């Protein structure tokens, strides 16, 4: 190759490139603007930091907005709203097919009822076991007291008490015998005479009451009060006369068969009590036999075994109650989970606003996490920056005043102030940027979501 010729060609090319750049810089390149510490580009918002102005691009956003999605997937069976409709927080928007989940919830609720029934049965068993334990302890105390009584010598107080019971039983025999004698003898002539006199007096009162009542009853001009008083007197006289007659008849007839039997039975019962008290006194004075002590000891041991069995029964009942309570808790948890899953099959509004967009139709399948509703609160507007980089963000603070120009309304300027600065950065076209939110003062312009702010 001819190296001299190649070198010459490269030199010519370099000269041509240098000459072209000089001509572009002199005649074609745009003139640079004069730099100013407070200069703001035409398509930016200006944030007054108090020392300088920071320019940024931004967009118009509603006060609050959200892309709503189901947490679980499924076919949409009901759309309850329309685009542009205003809703309140908690209003249902969309529903998925929840028939299977409703069945699951019903089954879980039935399981709760069954678990509660089992718990009630277990609690009843525990109460019965505790009653049985109490009874067993009482039986042990009684058996121990009986054994102590048999193995101990009688005290003077015990002997005196038992002798008093024998005397009381003998007095009871005498009282019952006297009552029986009265029943068998019947009424005395004096008692019959008193009853006859009471009957005569009652009949005389009845005659007088009739004499007073009959004229008043036949006289239509008689007062109502007088007639009523006479009627009451007559009724009372009739009742008294009948009672006196019945008393006299009873005294003349004497005691009935049942009364005689009752009197005889009372005497027999009194005799039985006296014999039992006397036998107990004899036993107390003679002391306990070895056979009786052995029986009492066996009764005590049997009662103690019954206590051990009752305590085991209480422990088993407590275990059954604990297991039943765990079953109820588990069943209630299943209901809570089933209800929560069922609730997730209805998409509700998280705040009051307007339905801006519905991205699904009835019959279509919603995917978990895929937005299907756009909800926004258009009652107020705010501005959010899109390109405020890390070099400028250090000069911005909450409360700084802001001048805003909307591209759709040239010549109109809005005012506001910085209300929030993002804590985390984003990467925008290779630059580290921070979103800054600006709360606007009162706005009369017909702003729209997504308009560009300069």
Buried (B, 14 or more C-beta within 10 A) or exposed (E): EEEEEEEEEEEEEEEEEEEEEEEEEEEEEEEEEEEEEEEBEEEBBBBBBEEEBBBBBBBBBBBBBBEBBBEEBBEBBEBBBEEEEEBEEEBEBBBBBBEEBEEBBEEBBEBBEEBBEBBEEBBEBBEEBBEBBEBBBEBBEEBBEBBEBBEEEBEEEBEEEBBEBBEEBBEBBEEBBEBBEEBEEEBEEEEBEBBBEBBEEBBEBBEEBBEBBEEBBEEEEEEEEEBEBBBEBBEEBBEBBEEBBEBBEEBEEEBEEEEBEBBBEBBEEBBEBBEEBBEEBEBBEEEBEEEBBEBBBEBBEEBBEBBEEBBEBBEEBBEBBEEBBEBBEEBBEBBEEBBEBBEBBBBBBEBBBBBBEBBBEEEEEBBEEEBBBBBBBBEEBBBBBBBBBEEBBEBBEEEBBBBBBBEEEEEEEBEBBBBEBBEEBEEBEEEEBBBBBBBBEEBEBEBEBEBBBB
